[in-house]
């Protein structure tokens, strides 16, 4: 009978937000054991993702100028709605923070204070951030990422220095970086249309290059496969002329998206590749170039793949791929930078650090 009661208790607790669970850990030793258990954290995350996926759509971090803090916010029809969880920005003028990837509500941040680097893991739900240190002495050109490893039932964090050809993986059990390894080989792939994107792949870098000889855009992406610790480089030539066009790319473990826009006609072609789905293309989407205002705008595909979000100098442009409609949302006046949190959810992991 006691085991049944514990099972029912776990089902009830799994439906509560992390903020409440952290308070309830002090109720009793048995409650603390349940909430601190890794299997319970996984069950809670699955419940959170299924029950509140629509609420956590369009989550962003934006750097607020007066408070010097990264503020967790939700993009709504009338603008960014700030939430209560902030990560303070370093007051040292020599400090530079850069938001990396978001996985299930866990956010990676790189810190550079006068040339001393570190990786910070931030869980806004648990109101915790942990400095993981840094595996390299003098990084040249590093990239980093995070994903959930279903085999170990834990998160895997990797930092790679592509120029020095070395990488390291963070060990969550010992709470330290494993020994440095050499990047012996990078497998070259050229068929992004048929490549299977899944949660085991960490996208470390993506860039769009102008091919001077063919005068077309060439997309290059580097992935790390957590199953075999191998690196993959994808190259894809769009075939689109660079004259009077622009190209934007977004890639996450579960989907790839690319926009090729025509400046003269204000129309776009959108290509999407999702996990276990076929390559899809949408032609004739109208996103006026004048709304973008600048070449260095950013584009993201939301979690369910139904909306494109383009961030330019002063506003967000949200384009509904299903309805073929777009809307413009102004950015806050005090915002310095915006970072989308794809796949965000209420997460109990790392709350015990």
N, C-alpha and C positions, 0 to 999 in steps of 0.2 A: 504493500500500500504506500510505503514511503517512497519507493521508486516512481510510482505513478504520480505522486504529488510533486516530486522533483521534475518529472517530465512536463507536467502542466505548468509549473513555475517557469521552466525554461521557455516554453511557448509564449507565456505572457511577457516575460522579460525581453524576448526577441523582438517584440513589437514596440518597444519603447525607444525613444531617442537616446543617443550616446550621453547627452548632458544629464539625463535622469539616471542612467545606469551608473555613471561615475559617482553620483551621490549615494546610490543604493548599495554600493560596495561596502559601505560602513554599517549596513543594517545588521549583518551577521557574518560569521566566518564562512558559512555555506553559501551565502549569496555572493560573497567576494570570490570564492572558488569558482562558482558558475560563471560570473561575469569575466573573470580573468582567464578562463579556459579558451584555448585557440579554436577548438571546434565550435564553441558557442559564438565566438566572434565571427566565424564564417557563416553560421546559421543566421546571425543577426544581420550581417551585411546582405545576404541574399534576400531576407525579408524586407530590409530597407530599400534595396534596389527595386524590388518588385512592387512595393506598395507606394513608393514616393518618387518614381522615375520622372513623372511629369513635373513635380515640384522642382527637381534639381536640373531641369533643362535650363540652358542659357546662364550657367553660373560663370562668374568672372572674378578675377582679382584686378583691382585698379590701385595704382599708386597715387595716394592723396598727397598733394603738395604741402598744405599747412601742417598736417599731423605727422608727415614723414612716415607713413605706415602703409603696408599692403592691406587693403580692405576687401573682405569677402563680400561679393555683391551678386544680385540676381538681375538679369536684364528683363525688364517688363515694358509694356507698351508706352509708359510715360517716362522711361529712363532707367538708369541703374539704381536699384534699391539696396542700400548698404545693409549688411547684416552685422552682427555684434562681434565677430571674431576677427581680430587684427593681428598682423605680425609686424612688430615695430621695425621701422627702417633704422639702420645704424646711424647714430648721430655723428660718427667720425666722418669728416669730409672726404677722407681717403677710402671710404667703404663703398663698394659697388655690389649690389644684389641683383641677381638675374633669375627670373622665374623659369624653371625648366618644365618638366612634364607633370601631369596630374594623372593618377591612377586610383580609381575607386575612392576619391576624396583625400588621398595622400598626395602631397605636393612636394616636389624636389626644388630646392633653391640653391644656387651656387653663390658663395660669398667670396669676395676678393677685398681684403683689407691690406693696403700697401703691399700687394704682391703675395700675400699669404692666402691661399685658397682653402676653402672647405665646402662640403656639401651638407645642406640642412634639410632634414625631413620634417615636414610640417603637417600636422593633423588638426585642421581647424575645428572639427567636431569635438575632439578631446582637449582642445585648447593647449596643445603641446607642440613644441618644436625641439628637435634633437640635432645637435651638431655631430655629424658622422666623421668629421675630419676629412682628410684627403689622401689618396694613395700615392700621389706623385710629388716629387720635390719641386721640380720646375716644369710645369706643364707647358706645352707648346701650342697645341690646337686640340683641346679636349671637348668631348661630348659626353652626355650622361642621360640615363633613362631608368625607368622603373616599370615593372609589370608583376602580376600575380602568377606565381608558379603553382599550378594545380597539383603537381606531383609532390612537392614538399609542403604544400598548403601554407605558403609564406610568400612574402614579396621579395623580388630579386632586383637589386640595384647594381648597375654597372657604370663605370667611368672608363672611357677609352681615349687615349691620346693617339690620334690617327697619324700625326706626323712622326712621333717617336715609335709608333707601332707597338704599343703596349696597352694593357687594360687590367682592371681589377674588379672583383665582385665583392660586395659587402656581405659579410656573414652575420645574419641576425641572431644567431645563437651566441657567438662569442662577442658580438657587438664591435667588430673591427673588420678592416679590409683584409681580404685574403691576399696572398703573395702575388706580386706582379707577374703577369704572363705576357708572352710575346704574341703579337698578331702575325702569325706565320703566313696566313693566306686569306685573301678576300675573294669569295666566289662571285664572279661576275654574272649577272642575270640581265636579260633584255626583254623579258616577257611579263611585264607587270599586269597585263590583262588576265593572264591565267595563273598568276602566282597566288597561293592561298595566304591571305592575311589572317593571322589569329593572335590570341593573347600571348603566345610564346615569343612573339617578335617585338623587339624594342627598336623603334625608329630613332636612330641617333642623330641623323642630320638629313636635311633636304635642301636643295637649292636649284634654282633655274638659271641656266647659262645660255648666253647668246652664241650660237654657232656662226662664226664669222664667214666660214666658207659657204655653208648652205643657207645662211641668213634665216635660220629657224631656231626655235627654242629647244633646248636639250635639258631634260630633268634628270638629276642624279640624287639618289637616296642611299643611305647606308643603314643596314639593319643588323641587330645582334640577336641571334637565336639562342634562347636560354636553355633549350633542350640539349644542344651539343656544343654550346659556347663558340659558335662559328659566326663569321661576319659575311654579310652579303651586300653587294653593291648593285643597285638597279639603275639602268640607263634607259631613258625613253625619249625618243625624238618625236615631238608633237607634229612636225610637218607644217606648222603654222609659221607664216612669215613674220619676222620681227617688226616690219614696217607698219606703223599705225595700229599695232596690236599690243596687248599686255597679257601676261600669263601669271596666274596665282596658283599655288599648290598647298594642300594640307594633307597630312598623313598621320594616322594614329594606328595602334595595333589592330583595330577592327575595320578601318576603312581608309580609302585613298580618294582624294577629290582634286580635280583640276579645273580651272576656268581659263578659257582663252577668249578674250574680249576684243571686239573691233571698235576702235575709237571713233571711226567715221559714222558707223551705223548704230552705235550704242547697243549692239546685241552681243550675246555671249554663247559659247558652246561649253557645256559642263559635262565632264566625264567622272563617273563614280564607280568605285570598286569596293564592295563590302564583304565581310567575312561570309564565306560559303555562298556568295551570290555572283551572278554574272556581271560582266562589264556593262555599264549602262551609259548612254549619252543623251543629253538634252540639247537641242538646238533652238536658237532664236530667243533665248531669254533676254529680256530687256533690263539691263542695268546701265543707266546713263553714265557715261564717262565723267560728265561734269559733276556728278554726285561724289565721285571718288577723289577728285581734286589733285591727286598726286600719284606718282608712280609707286611709291613705297607704301602702299596700303597692304593690309593683311586679310586673308580669307579663311574661314573655318566652316566645316560642315557639322551640324549639330548631331547629338548622339544617335537619334533614330534615322538620320539621313534625309529628313524631310525639308530642312531649311538650310540655306546658305547665309552666313553672317560675314559681311565685309566691313572691316574697320578702316576708316580713313581718318583724316585730320580732325574733324570736328563731330563725327557722328557714326552711328552703326546703320548699316543697310541690311535688313532682314528680308531674304527672298524665299518665298514658299514654293518649292519645286512642284508640289502637287497642284496647288491652285494657280500657280503662275502669277502671283501677286507679290509686290514688294512694299516695304514700309521703311521710313527713316526715323531713327531715334537719336536725339542729341546726346552728346557725352557731357558729363559734369564739367563745370568750369575749372574745378580744382584738380582734375585728373591729368596726370603726367603720362601714364601708360596703362594699357589694358591687356589682360592675359586670360584667354578662355580656359575653363576647367572642364575639359571633355571627360565624360564618364564620372562626374562627381556624384558622391553619395555619402550618407551618414555612415561613418566607419569607426569601429571600436579598436582597430588594430593600433598597436604602439601606444595605447593609452597608459600602459604600465611603465613606460620608460621614465 
